[in-house]
Amino acid sequence: MSIEHEELETKVKNVIDQIRPYLQADGGDVEFIELTENKTVNVRLLGMCGNCPHSQMTLKNGIETAVKRVLPEILSVESVIEESE
């Protein structure tokens, strides 16, 4: 992983940390999973956000918009579902 990638990942995590209190106020949360090489941020929606019918709207209109506002080089934010082992 390049230094640039690590720095961008740190910035993404900082933006997510700023969003987290708003999600937690509604009983939800978001967990950073990874920043891919093609500048897609993968996150996991937790708590009420995980099964909320508005989770895609929260993801795209809330989280993705906030991340891209601060870091325009990010192409998208996607929700990943944890696979059970």
N, C-alpha and C positions, 0 to 999 in steps of 0.2 A: 504494500500500500504506500502510495506516494505521500509526501508531506502535505502537498496541496489537498489531497483527498482527506487526510486526517484532519486538517484545519477546517475544511468544509463540513465534515462530519461533526466536529465540535460545535460549529456555528448552528448547524441544524438542531443538535441536541439542546442548545441554549434557547432557540426559538420555541421548541416543543415544551421546554420547562416553563416558558412564559405563558403558554397557552393552557398548560395543565390545570392551574387553579380554577379556570372557568369550567372545564369539563368536570372537575371534582365537585364543584358546587352543584352540579346536576346529577351527581352520583356516578359519574363515569371517570375514565382516565385514558391515557394514551401511553404506549410504550414504544420507544425507538427500537427498531430491529436492525436495520442496516441502511447504508447508503450504497447503492450499486454503482458500478463503473459508468453506467449511462445516466447518472445523476437522477435516479429515481429513489425516493425515500420510502422504505417499507416500515410501516408501523403496525402495532396491534392495538385495536380499540378494546378497552377493558370495562368491567363493571356494567353500568347501565348503557354505556356507549356500545358495548359489544352486541347487544341484542335490540337496540333501539331501532324502530323503523326509519328514523331520520339519520341513521349513522352515516350513510353515504353523503348526505347533505352536510353533515358536520365535518366529514373528512374533506370533501372538495371545497365547500364554501367557507369553512372555518380554518382547518389545519393547513390544507394545501395553499389557500390564499395567503395566510399569514406567513408561511415559510417562503413562498415565492415573492412576497412583497419585500422581505428582507434579503433573500438570496435568489435573485432572478435567474441564476444559472440552473437552479433545480427545475427539472422538467415536469415531475409529477410526484404526488404523495399517494401511495397505495396501501390499502389495508391487507394484511396477510392473516390467514387463519392458522393457528397452531395445529399441526397434525398430531393426533394422539399416537403414542408409541405402542 
